Amino acid sequence: MNDLDIEYEEQFVKYFEQLPVLNQVQINSMKRILDLLLPQKINDANKAIEEEKIRKQYQNFTKTLHSYPEVVASKQHFIELFKKGDSRALEQYKFHREKNLASPNVRTMKNQLIRLVSELGFICVEKGIQRDEMDSLCDFYINFLESQETMDSLESLEQNILQSFLDRMKKRDENPKHSPLVERTQKYIFQNLTKDLTLKGIAETLNVNPNYLSGVFAKEKGVSITHFINQQRVKEAKELLCITQHSLMDISILLGYNSQSYFTRVFKSIEGIGPKEFRQKYQHTQD
């Protein structure tokens, strides 16, 4: 495929066969280490590149839609309902997809889902939802969907994506505007959700008194910083429990908890049931 001499084929096959296979937990652990080691300006540059990429994907997708008037009508109706947080958006998307976006193979379906995630993320940010939360959610789904290999699993994931983004649109008006300090605190938490987060560490990073930060945050958000961190981690855990086969131990480590038992206690205190029971009740069945 790359104009290589066929006589090297056996050597290449042997080389690839001896490469180590890393699981998702190991990969995420390495990512966290690299995030700590790499200069912040590199991370900022990469983020800017990724944002521009998502913006262009959305614009190109919109441009493509406008080439087909019959597609635009059903798509536009879905977007209007989605922007309102209207549950009818799910049925409208299903109608639009059946009429215009039939997927003959796995790769085409993956490409459609990447565009869908990028588009919904872009709309959510436009409507005022926290950019860092959206970036995290988009990265999660785009990375995860590439691991799926059947149409059934991708179609199941598609419904999860739609519901997840729609839920955030429904709740956006419930979140009042906050002071710059609380906004910065939330942003830092979203960016470092898998790391060791403490009130003292956050306060030092933001260069404020811990007691002052704690009081302002609790007054505006109605919960302590620690509880807010746990709420966000449990939200991520629910996504993982629903659409992955990661063990509870893997998920607890992935989300920055020191032990599975502590993760389980936190999860149950917020959701009312343990993570194991939650998975049994809500996990999508996949062939």
N, C-alpha and C positions, 0 to 999 in steps of 0.2 A: 504493500500500500504506500510505502514511502521510498520506492525505488531502491530498496535494499536487495542485495544479492541473495537469492534463495538458499544458498549454501549456509547462510548465517541463521537460518530459521531454527534449527535444533538448539543452537547456543542461546538464542533469545528465549525459547521456551523453557530451557533449563534455568536461565536467569530469573525469569518471572516466577517459576515454581518454587524457588528457594527464598523468595521475599517473604518477610514476616507478615502475618495478617493481624491487624489491630482492630479491636472492637471500638464501639462508639464512646464508651467511657474513657478508654485510653486516649482517644483522639481529643476529646473535650478536655481532658487533664493537660495534655500537651498545649492545647490552645490557651488555657488559663496561664500556664507557665510563660508562654511566648508573649501574652498580653502584658505580663509583669516585666519581662525583660526588654521588650522592644520600646524604643523611644515613643513618647506620646504623639509626637508630630507625625510619625509614620502611621500610627493608628488613625489619627485625624485625617491624614491624606487618603488612606484606604477607605475610610468611611465616606469621605466626600466623593470618591470615585464610585462607590457602591450606590450612593444616593443619586448620582447623575445617571448611572446605569438603569436604576429603577424608574427614574423620571422618563428616560428615553423609551424604555419598554412600554410604559403606560401611553406615551404619546404615539408611538408606532402602532400600538394595539388600537387606539382610538382612531387613528388615521385609516387603518385597515377596515375598521367597522364602517366608516363613512363611505367606503367604496361600494358598500352593499346596503341600499336603503332599507330592504326588508329585515336585515339584521339589526340595523340601528334602532328601529322602533321597539322591538322586544328587549334589546339590550338597555336602551335608555329607560324603559319602564322599570327594569330591574334596578338600575342605578338610583333612580328617584326613590324607590321604595327602600333601598338599602340606606340611603342618606338619611332617611327619616327613622331608621331603626325599626321599620315595619316588618313583621314576621312573614308577610305575604311575599317578601322578596325571595324567599326560598322557593316557593312554588313558581314564581315568575322566572327565576333562573333555570329551574328544571324545564319549563316550557321553552325558554330560549335555547337551551342546550340541545334539547331533542330536535328542534327545528333547524338549528344552524351549526351546531358544534359537535356533530357526530365524530367519534374518535375511532379510527380503524385499527390503531395499534398502540402499544404501551408508550412508545417515545412521543407520539403526537399528543397523547393524553398528558404526559408529564409536562410538555411544553405549554399546553393550555393551562395547567394548574400553576405553573410558574408565572404566567401572565396574569392569571386570576389573583394570586397572592400579591403580586406587585401592584396591581390595579387597586385592590381593596385597601392595601396598606397606604397607598397614595391618597385615596379618598379620605380615609380615617384621619390622616395627618392634616389634610386640608380642613377637616371639620373640627380640628382642635384637640384630637386625642394625642397623648404624650408620644413624641417622635421616638424616644428611646424604647418605649414599650412596643411600638409598632415595628421598629427595626428588629427587635429581639424576636417578635412573633413571626415576622416574614422570614428571617434567617432560619428559624426553627423548622418551619414548614417546607421551605425550599430545599434545605438539607435533607430532611426526612423523606420527602417524596421520592428523591433519587434512589432510596434504598428499596422502594417497592417494585415488584416485578410482575404483578398481575393486574388486569383491568379491574377485577373485583376489589382489590385492595385500594387501588387509586380512586375508584368511584366512591368507596366508603370514606376515604380521606377527603375527597372533594366536599362531601356533606359536612365533615368535621370542620373544614376550613371555613365554609360559608357560615356555619353556626357560630364559630369562634369569633370571627370578625363582626358578625351581626350583633352578638351579645355585647361587644365593646361599643358599638354604635348606639345601642339601646341605653347604655349606662352613661354615655358621655355627658348628658345634660344633668345627671345626678351629681357630677363632680364640680363643685364651685371653683372659681378662680382662687389661686392661693398667692401668698406673698412670695417675692423672689427667693427668699431663703428656703421656704418649703418646696418651691419648684426645683431649686438646685438640689435639695436633699433627695427628693423623689428621683430626679434624673440620675444622681449618683447611685442610688439603690438599684434602679433598673439596669444600669451599666455594670454593676458588680454583684448581681444577684447570686452568682455561684461562688463568690468569694466569702471570706470571713468578715461579716459586717457587725460592727458594734457601735453603740452610741458614741463612745469615746473616739473611735477611729474616724467615724463620719465627721464629728465635730472638729477634729484636728485637721482633716482634709479641707473642710469648709472655713477653717480659721474662725470658729465661734466657740463660745462657752457651752459645754455639754448640757448643763442645766437649763440654760436659756433656749438652746435648740430643742431640747425635750419638751419644754413648756409651750413654745410657739407651735411646734408640730402637733402636739396633742390637742391644742386648742382649735387649730384649723382643720385637722383631719378627724378628730374625735377618737383617735386610737394612738397608742404609743408607737414610737419608731420600731421597736422590736416586734410588736404585733403586726404592723404594716409590712415589715420584711417577711414575716411568716405568711401573711396573706398572699403576697406576691409569689412566694416560693410554692405555696400550695396550689396556686393557680397554674403555675408551670407544671407541677407534679400531676395535676389532673389531666393536662394535655398528654403527658408522657404515659400515664396509666391507661388512657383511652386508646392510644394509637401505636404503642410500642410494646415489645415483649421484655423490656428491661426489668430486672429484678428490683424488689423494693430497696435492696442494699445499693444497687447501682444508681437508682434514682435519688436516694438520700445523699450519696456522695456527690452526684452530679449537681445537686442543688445546694451544696455547701454545708450539709449537716454532718456532725461528727459520728453519729450512730444511727442505725436503722430504728432502734427503739424510740429515740428522741423524735425522729422524723414522724414516726407513727403517732406518738402522743400529740404532736403539734397538729398534724393532719386531722386527727379525730376531734381535737378541741375546736377546730374551725368548721369542719364539714359535718360533724356529728356521727360519722362512721369512719372506720379505719381505711387506709389506702387499699388493702387487700379486698375488703368488701366493696369499695368504690369500683375497683377494676372489674370485679365479678358482675357488678350491676350495670356498668356503662361501657365496658370495652367493646369496640366493634369486632364482630366475628369476621375472621378472614380465612379463606380457604388456603 
